[in-house]
Amino acid sequence: MSERMRLAIQSKGRLADGSLELLGKAGVRFNNSRDALWRPAANFDLDLMLVRDDDIPGLVLGGAADYGIVGENVLAELQAGDPRFSELEIVLPLEFASCRLDVATPVARGWSSLTDLDGQRIATSYPALTRAAFKDAGIDVEIISMNGSVEVAPRLGIADAICDLVSSGATLKANNLASIATLLESQAVLIRPKSGRTSATDRIAETLMDRLRGVLASAQTKYIMLNAPTDRLADIQALLPGSDAPTVARIAGRDDVVAVQAVCRERVFWETLERLKQAGARAILVLPIEKMMA
C-alpha cells in the first residue's frame, strides 16, 4: 500500500470552504465518507482530516497529521505562547481568509497610538501575541483574555481597548471602535513540522504544492491580446502589468501594426486598459488563465 499524505483542515467555516475550493482547483477529488472527520482523495495520495482550526497545529506537531492548513493568526498565537510550536513552519501562503490582528479603541477616547494605552486594560482572544507586542513596545498594559465578543468589552466596562481580528472593519464601526495599530497580517497558510517528516510524504506534498502554486498564480494572472502600432510598441509593452517578454507577431498585409500577446502576472484593471488604448492599442482582449505551472 502506497504512503498517503494526511492533511488537517478546518471542518467548517471560511477556512474549510477556502481549503476545499483550492484543493478542487488543484484537481484533487474526494470520496464521500461516512466518517465526518476523514475524507480520502479519489485521485491523489491524500487524506483530509476535518477538525477544529485551533487543533490543527497540535495535530501537525504531534504527528497525527503530516501537514495542515490553518489561519496564520492561530499559529502565531500558539508560537508566541508555547515554544514547542516553533517546530512548525509555514511552507506556502494560500492567499485566502485574509484578516489582520488590530488594536482598537473607543472613538470617543481619541487615542491614536499604542503609547496612549499605557496602564490600560486590553481585552483579547490573542493574549500571547498582544502581551508580546506591548512588551516589545515597552508599554505596560493589563491583558484580559476573552473567548468571544471581544468588541463589546469597552462598552461593558470590562476593558479600555481591544485586540481582535478585523476583516472589513464593520464590527468595529458598529461598536464605535477604531483601529490604531495592526499587530499581524494573517491569511490561510500550509504548515508542516521542520523535522521528522518522511521522504514519501514530502514528495506527495511537493506535487500538491506545485499544483497549488499554479492555482494561486493563475488566479491573478491574465492573458492579454491586442494590436499595437509599431511606432508605439515600446510604450504599450511598458504598460503591460507584470509582463516580462510579450510575444510580438506581424499581421498579414500590415507593416504599421503588430499583434501582441502577453501573460500578465499582476492584476489588470480597467485603468490599465484605458492607458493601453490611449497609447494606441486596439482590439484589446483580456482572458483568464485556468491553470499555470512554471
N, C-alpha and C positions, 0 to 999 in steps of 0.2 A: 504494500500500500504506500503510495507516494505521500510525502510530508505535505501538510497544508498549513497555511498561514492563518493564525487566529487574530482577528481584528475586532477590537471592542469599540462600539459606538453607542451613542445615547439612544435609549429605547423609544423616546417620543419627544416632540418639540422641534424647535427650529434647527438644532444641530442634527437631529435624526433625519429630518426631511432633506436638509442640505447634503448630508453624507450619502444617503441613498440615491439622490439625484446625481451627485458627482460620480459615484460608482457606476450608475446606469449609463452615463455618458461615456464612461471608460470601457463600456462593453461588457460589464460583469452582470450576469443574470442570476437571480437567486431562486432556489426551490422554495415552494411553500412548505412550511414546517409547523407541526403541531406544538413544538416547543417554542414558546414565545421568546425565549432567551437565546435561541441558537438558530441561525439560518445559513445553511451551506450554499455556496455558489454552484450553479449547474455547469458552468463552462470555464471555471478558473479555480486554482487550488487555494481557495479562500473560504473561511468560515466566519460569519459575523456573530459576535456576542452583543446582545442588546441589553444594556444596563443603565444605571443612573450615571449622569455626567460626572458627579463628584467621585464615583467609584472607579472610573477608568484609569487614572494614574496609578492607583494602588494595585489594580489588576495587572497592569503592564509591569510595574515594579516587581510584583511578586511572581511573575512568570505565568499567570493564568491566561494572559493574552500576550501575543508577540508584539503587536502594535496597537495604537489607539488613536481615535480622532476625538479631540477634546477642545474646549474653549481655552485659549491661551491664558485667560484670566484665572481659570481653575488651577492650571498647572503652576502659574506664577505664585498664587496664594499658598499652595502646598509647599513649593520650594522656599518661599520666604519664611515659612513656619517650621519646616522639618527638613534638616539637611539630608536625610535619606533620599528625598525626591530630586536632589541634584544629580542622581544617577540617570535621570530621564533626560532625553534630548529631543528637540524639535528637528525633524528631518525635512518637513515640507509644509510651508504655509499654504492654506487651501482657499483663501480669498472669499470666504462667505462667513456669515454670522459675525459681521464686524460690529464692534462696540468699543467703548472706552470706559475706563475707571476714573471718574471725576470726583473732585471735592466740590461740593455745592453748599451755598449758604443762603439764608433768607435775604431776599432782595431789600427788605426794609432795613437790614443792618448796615448795608453799604460797604461790606467787606469786599476787597478786591484782590487780596493775595494771601498766601498761606501764613505769612507773618502776622496777619490780623487775627489769626486763630490761636495765638499763644495763650495758654491757660484755659482754653475752651474744651467742650465735650464734643467728640466726633462719633456719630453712630454709623456703623458699617457692617456689612456681611463679609468684608475682607479685612479682618483685624491685623493679620500679619503684614500684608502689603501696606496698609495705612500706617501702622506703627513704624515700619521701617522707613517710609517716606518722610514722615515728620521727624524721626530721629536723625536721618541724614541731613535734614534741613536745619537741625538744631532748634526745633520748636517743640515746646512742652505742651502736650495735649492729653486729655483723658479719652481712651478708646472704649466705646460702648458697643459690644457685639450684639447684632440683631440678625435673625434669620430671614426676615422678610418685611415688606412695607417700611423700608428704611426712610423713605422720603417724608413720612408723617412725623418722624421723631422731633424735629424742631417745633412743629405746630403743637405737639402734645407736651412739650417742655422736657422731653427725655434727653435731648441733646441740643447743642447750639448750631451744629452743622452736620453734614453727612458726607460719606464717601461711598459712591454706589455706581453701578453700571449705567451707562447712558447710551441710547441709540439715537433717537430723534430729538430728545430733549423735551418732548411733550409732557412727560410725567413731572419733570422738574418745574416747568412753567405752570402746570395745574396746581402745584403746591407752593407757588410763589418763591421758588428757589432759582438760583443762577449759578452756573459753573464758574469757579475761579481758578481751577488748575486741573490738568489731566495727569494722572499718575501712570496710566498704562493704556496703550492702544492694543486692542485684542481682536482676534479672529479665530476661526477654527484652524487647528494645526494637527498634523500627523506626528505622533510621538513614538519613541521606542527606547529601550534601555541602552545605555552606552556599551555594555558588555554582556556576556552570557548568551548571545544570540547564536543560532545555528546558521551555517552557510546556506543550507537548503532554503530556510525561511527567508533569509536575506535576498536570495536570488528571486524568489517569488515576489518579495516586496519591491525589488528594483524594477521588475517588469511592470508591476502595478503603478509604481511612481512615474515611470516613463509615460504610461498612459495618462495618468492624472496631470502631469506637466503638459501633455499635449492638449488635454481638455482645457486647462487653465489658459494656455497660450492662445488657443483658438477663440476663447470667449472674448478677448479684447482685440484679436487680430482680424483685419478685414482685407479683402482683395479688391483693389481699385483698378478700373479700366477707364481710359479716357483718350481723347485725341488732343494733340498739342501742336501748336505752330512750332516749326523747327527753331525759329529765332527766339522763342520764349521757353524752350525746353529746360534750360538750366534753372530758370525761376520757378517753373512748375515742379521740377524734381525737388527743389529745396522746400516746397510746401507739403510734400507727401510725408505724413507723420510716421516716424519710426521706420522709414524705408531705406535700406542700405544700397541696393543696386536694382533699380527698376529695369524691366525688360522694355526695350525700345525697338519697334519694328516699322518698316516702311509700309505705307498704304499705297496700293496699286493705283497708278495714274496720278499720284500726288508727290511733288517734291517739297512742298511747303508745310506739310503736316505729317506727323508720325503718330503711331499708336503706342501708348504707354500702359504697361501693366505692372502693378506693384503690390507686394504684400506689406501692409502697414501694421506694425506691431504696437501702435498706440491708438487710442480712441479717435475715431473720425467723426467730428462734429459738423453740424450744418455750417458753422462759420468757416471750417476748413474748405468745404465745397464751394462756398461763396468766394473765398480767396482764390481758389483754383480757377473759378470761372472768370474772375477779374483779371487773372494773369493770362487768360486766353484759352484755357482748357474748354473743350466741348465734349458732348456725349459722355458725361461722367457717370460711371456705374460703380456702385459700392455693393459688394457681395459678402455674405457671411462665410466663414470657414468652419466647416463642421468638425474636422479633425486635423491635427497638425503635430508632426514629430520632427524634431531637429536631427 
